[in-house]
Amino acid sequence: MNLKSTLFGAAIIASFPILTATAETKVVAHRGFWNTENSAQNSLASFAKADSIGCFGSEIDVWLTTDDHLVVNHDKVYQGLFMETAPFEDIRALRLPNGEKIPTLDEYLAEVRKHPDTRLVLEMKSLTDYSREDVSANRIAELLRKHGVLDRTDIIVFSLNAAMTFRKLFPTGVKIFYLDGDLSPKKVKKLGLNGIDYSVKVLKKHPEWVKQAHDNGIEVNVWTANTEEDMKYFIDLGVDYITTDHPDTLVKLLDSYKPKSNKKNKKS
């Protein structure tokens, strides 16, 4: 092989990281694809429907009940019951708008296993007692292992205590994102976390955080971008993921929309 060929080959190899670092923004269905027929937020159907339209991921919310059951629901108070203090039996008696029972995490993960092409984005809800958060995190970890979905689950949390507990439980291999929006990407990186998962409001106030996150080797998700204007703004900004209540709209948009200049914000 001559010198010219060697240099050409080296140039091709050197270009691989750059090519893989400019992957397009991915779609995460907020509380599943619930904004459609026969679905509901955090229902089993919402995960299946997110998978059916080709979402990269589908997000859920997990509470630990007062008697140590893990249930999938978003609201702190749902149909008059406080999720953190109500017993499982009372919560289980409630119905979602599509007629489903509020699912246990065990049931939900069994549904997740049926749809291997869609990633699970699991938010552990913050609790009033840090020791209870530790219990919740450990039980979530047990169930993720039981169902064999660790390799396609991302953890998102508002609580730094929960974030650190999960980091100890999963030293490597599981991505943990911070939700609260009060820390710079550099600080999140120093905590050993994998990304920022900040609101539309926060990232519009600090658009420079997208590039800073990528420069520090961590990822960026934004929630909840529900208008095409916001979707295009954050695609152009170069975020890795957009969480939305309208994943069908975003899936279609990504098929046709050409980002203006997101490459400069990607990792290099």
N, C-alpha and C positions, 0 to 999 in steps of 0.2 A: 504493500500500500504506500503510495507516495504522500508527501507532506500536504499537498492540496486536498487530497481525499480525507486525510486524517483531520485537518482543520474543519472541513465541511461536516464530517461526522460529529465532531465535538460541538459544532454550532447547533446541529439538529438536536442533540441530547440536551444541550443547555437550554433550548427553547421549551422543553417539556413542562417545567414548573410554571412558566409564564402562561402557557396554553391552558393548563388545568386550573390556574388561579382565576380565570376570567369566566367561570361558569355562571349561568344566569341565575337571577333571583328565583327562589323556590316558594311554593304556595303551602301555607299551613292553614287548615280550616279551624277557625276559632270556635271551640266547644263542639267540634265536628261540623259536618255540613248539615246544619239544622234548619237553614232557611229555605226549606223545600218540602214537598209533600210527604206526609207520613213520617216526619222526623221531628226531633226536639233536641234542645241543647243537652249535651252530655249523654244522649241516649245511645244504645247499642246501634240503632239504625244510623245515627249520625256518623259513626266511624265507617260503616259499610258504604254509606253514600259518598263520603269523602274519598274513599278508595275508588269508587265507581267513576268519578270524574277526573281521576289522575292526580290527586293532591300528593305532594311530597310527604306531608305530615298532617296529623289531626290531633288537636289539643284537647285535653280533658283536665278536670279539676277534682282533687281528691281530699276528702275530709276524714278525720278520725273521730268516730263517735265517742260518747262518754263511756261506752262499754267496749271500746277497742275494736270496732268494726270499721273497715275502710269502705267508704261509699263515694260514688262519682256524682258530683253535683257542684254547681258554682256558688250559689247564693249562700251567704252566711245565715240568713233566715229564709227558709223556703216553706211557703204555705203555712206560715205561723210557727214553724219549728226552728229552733236554733240548732244548726247542724252539729256544732261542737258539743252541745250539752244534752241533746235529745238522745234517748236510747234507740238502738238500731230498730227495734220492733216498730216504734212509732214512725220512724223515717221510711221504713220499708212499706208501710201501709199507704204512703203517698203515691200518686201517679203523675207521670210526666204528660205534657200535652198530647203526645202521640199514643198514650195509653200504656206505655211501658212502666214497670216499677223502676224506682231509682235503683240503678245497678250497683252491685258490690264491685270493688276493684277486681276481685277474683273472676266474676262473670265477664267484666269488661275485657280483661286480658285474654280470656278464652275467645272472645270475638276478635280481638286484635290478631291473634294467631291465625285466624282464617284469612287474613288479608296481608300477606307478607310483603306486598309492594308499597305499603303505606307506613310511614314512621309514626311512632307514638310520641307526642310531646306532653309530658305529665307535669302538671303543676300541683305540688303539695301545698295545700292551704295553710297559711300561718295560724298558729294556735296561741292562746293566751299564756300558756306555760311552756317554757323551753323543753322541759323534761317530756312533755306530751309530744312535742315536735320530734324529739329523738325516737320516741316509741313509734310514731307514725312513719318516720323515715326508715326505720329498721323493718317494719312490717311491709312497707312498699318494696323494699329491696328483696325481701323473702319471696314475695309474690312474682316479681319480675324474673327472679331466678327460676322459680317453680314453672313458669310458663315459657321460659326460654326466649324472652324477648329483650333481654338486656342490650343486645347488639343493635337494636333498632329503636331504642328509647332515649329521649333527651329529657333531662329534669330541669324544670324552671321553678324558681322560688323568689318570693319577696324577702323572706327572712334570711339574714346572714347566718344565724344559728343553724337553720335547716341546710343552707348551702354547705357549711363546714361539716355538718354531720354526714351529708351525702358524699362529700369529698373523701371522708375517712372510710365510708362504706365502699366507695368505688374510686380507689386511688388512680386508676387508669381505665380507659376504654368507654366510659360513660360521660357524655357531655353534660355539664351543669351550667345553666345560664341564670344571671341575676336580673331581677325584674324591677326593682324599686326606682331606678333612674337617678339615684343620688350620688353614684360613684363614677369617676372617669374610667375609661377603658384601661388605663395603666394600673389603676388601683384594683380593678377586677382581675386583671392578669396576675398581679402580685398575690392575690388570694388563692391562686391556683384554679380559677374557674375558666370555662371555655368560651364564654361569650356574654354580651349584654343583650338583654331582651327588653327594650325600652318602648315607652308609649310614643305615639305620633307627636304629642305635645313636646315631650322631652327631646326627641331627635330633631324636631324642627327648631328648637331653641339651641341645640348643639349639633348641627349637621357635621361639624368637623370630627365628631366622635366616631363616625363611620370609618374614616381613613385612619384615625388614631387606633381604633380597634384592630383593623387589618395590619397596621404597622407593628402592633404588639402581638400579632399571631392569634387573635381571637376573632370570633364571628359576631354578626349583628342580626338580630331579629327586631322587627317593629310591629307594635300592636296599637290599636286595631284599625287598619287602613281600609276604609269601606267605600270611599269614593274613587272613581277612576283618576281624578286629579291627584289624590294622595298616593295611589298606587304608582302612577307614572313618576311622581316626585321621588319616591323611595327607590324605584327601579333605577332611575337616573343617578341617584346618590350612591348606588352600588351596594345596598344591603344584601345580606345573604338570604334572608327569609322575610316574607311578609305574612303576618297573621291577619285574617280577614273573616268577617261574617258573610262575605260573598265570594267564596272560593271559585265558584263557577265563572264569575265575571273575571277574576284575576287569571284563571287558567286560559281563558279565551284571549285576554289582553296580551299575555306573554307569548302567545302564538303569533301575534302580528306586530306588537310594538317594538320599535328599534330604540334601545337606550341611547341617550345623547352622549354621555361620556362617563359611564360607570367604571371603565377599566382603570382610571387613575385612582379609584378608591379601593381597588382590590389588593389583596396580598400579592407581593412580588418577591 
